[in-house]
Amino acid sequence: MASAPPAPRIHWFARLEHRLHVWREGRARRRGRSATILPFPGYGGPGWVRVVGRVLIVPPQRRGKDGEPTSVRGWRSFVGIPVSFATVKVHIGDSVHEIVADRGGVVDAVVHTTLEPGWQTFLISTEGQDPIEATAFIVADSTTFGVVSDVDDTVMVTALPRPFIAFWNSFVLDEHARIPVPGMSVLLDQLLRQHPGAPMVYLSTGAWNIAPTLRRFLGRHLFPAGSMLLTDWGPTHDRWFRSGREHKLTNLRRLATEFPHVKWLLLGDDGQHDESIYSEFLDEHPESVAGVAIRRLLPAEAVLAGGRAGKEPHSEHVAPWVSAEDGAGLRDLLGEAGILH
């Protein structure tokens, strides 16, 4: 009988990170603090829902005189302590489903249940804490159109050199100082109004830590609510940091498999790898792409980004491919392509 292959050796930095989290968790628990689950907007289909969130031990949040959370600089999103391998209970109707967080406290699991199409709410809890409301957008079998959008420089202006974007947005910048890309919220809103029941997915290489900040930013600037697929910046078993390109491609392929009846409009920008990622996905799954809309960086933004990404070969006979400097320009071109009316 053949022996099982050896388990992959975990990168030493990943082991070090885990030990640090365990030490911080033990220190916090000795001070009487307990874990909580921070849910993120998920999605699902008939008979299932993808539940996403993170189990953390977080410090109390300061609030203003009106009771609302005070302005938050990004670094505060990272002071929460992830709780490894925590058991999480998902309460849907009369059923309770148990799932387990990963090494970084991230919850990302499919629960088999039946929910009506559209935005739905359910409860999620951990360690005996009071359940917290979570949301997910359920896609109907009859839905044939959806939107996937990048975040940095697609819906949010960064105007920073690429190596510093993640650091600045996550650790330094006050959330109220973030600037939306002109016209993009109007474009996304119009797309969803013309396609009732269409899922909206924000797919970003940003860390899960910024999800609450991102959600408030989107709401403040009137972007439509959407499911969020972010990533964990921590090391994997074989490398220092996760691949943003791999994260995006993996989730696009997953969406194509989960919703074979949906054609996705893919929005991104020409300062990262969005064009090459979308081009590769289009080659692999032409039946899953309604079109590609690329926001061209302004000249000053392109200089800071280290130049524009190389132009990707593509055929508009497969799916329309348009680019413009803002949401209004993209809206006009998508209208000419027949995606907007």
Buried (B, 14 or more C-beta within 10 A) or exposed (E): EEEEEEEEEBBEBBBEBBEEBEEBBEEBBEEEBEBBBBBBBBBBBEEBBBBBBBBBBBEEEEEEEEEEEEEBBBEBBEEBBBBBEBEBBBBBEEEEBEBEBBBBBBBBBBBEBEBEBEBBEBBBBBBEEEBBEBBBBBBBEEBBBBBBBBBBBBBBBBBBEBEEBBEBBBBEBEBEEBEBBEBBBBBBBBBBEEBEBBBBBBBBBBBBBBBBBBBBBBEEBEBBBBBBBBBBBBBBEEEEEBEBBEBBBEBBBEBBEBBEBBBBBBBBBBBBBBBBBBBBBBEEBEEBBBBBBBBBBBEEBBEBBEEBBEEBEBEEEBBBBBBBBBBBBBBBBBEEBEBBE
